[in-house]
Amino acid sequence: MNKENASKLWKIIQEAGDYLQGQLPDHPNHPQGRNPYAHVAICVKKKFNASYKEIPDKSLNEVINYIEYLKKNPS
């Protein structure tokens, strides 16, 4: 992904993390609470088999749509 798109995507990930703050269900591995920023980044990495910086530019809209899905479906 080019630098401009990676920067844009990181900002969207941060905004999703802000939105999900306090909404993720409790988990025994995270007694202090779950990190919503890490959650979004890890979900993106699992779905696209690459970190957000390594995803091809042509997939930018698909990644953005997936992040919106994560916001609507906190898990």
C-alpha positions in Angstrom: 0.0 0.0 0.0 1.3 3.4 -0.8 2.2 5.8 2.0 -0.8 8.0 1.6 -3.3 5.1 1.6 -1.5 3.5 4.6 -1.8 6.8 6.5 -5.5 7.1 5.7 -6.1 3.5 6.7 -4.3 3.9 10.0 -6.4 7.0 10.8 -9.6 4.9 10.1 -8.3 2.1 12.3 -7.7 4.6 15.1 -11.2 6.1 14.7 -12.7 2.6 14.9 -10.7 1.9 18.0 -12.0 5.1 19.6 -15.5 4.0 18.6 -15.1 0.5 20.1 -13.7 1.7 23.4 -15.6 -0.1 26.1 -17.8 -2.1 23.7 -15.7 -5.2 23.2 -16.9 -8.2 25.3 -14.8 -9.2 28.3 -12.2 -12.0 27.8 -10.4 -14.0 30.4 -7.0 -13.3 28.7 -7.6 -9.5 29.2 -8.6 -8.9 32.8 -7.8 -5.2 32.5 -10.0 -4.9 29.4 -9.4 -5.4 25.7 -7.5 -3.0 23.5 -9.9 -1.9 20.7 -7.1 -0.5 18.5 -5.2 -3.8 18.6 -8.4 -5.7 18.0 -9.2 -3.8 14.8 -5.6 -4.1 13.5 -5.5 -7.9 14.3 -8.8 -8.5 12.7 -7.7 -6.7 9.5 -4.4 -8.7 9.5 -6.2 -12.0 9.9 -8.8 -11.3 7.2 -6.4 -10.0 4.6 -3.4 -12.1 5.6 -1.2 -9.0 5.8 -0.7 -5.9 8.0 -2.6 -2.9 6.9 0.6 -1.4 5.3 1.1 -4.5 3.2 -2.4 -4.8 1.8 -2.6 -3.8 -1.9 -4.0 -0.4 -2.8 -6.7 -1.9 -4.9 -8.2 -3.5 -1.7 -8.4 -0.2 0.3 -12.2 0.1 0.0 -12.7 -3.5 0.9 -10.6 -3.0 4.1 -12.5 0.2 5.0 -15.8 -1.7 4.6 -14.5 -4.5 6.8 -13.5 -2.0 9.5 -17.1 -0.6 9.3 -18.4 -4.1 9.8 -16.2 -4.5 12.9 -17.6 -1.3 14.3 -21.1 -2.6 13.9 -20.3 -6.1 15.2 -17.9 -5.8 18.1 -16.7 -9.2 19.2 
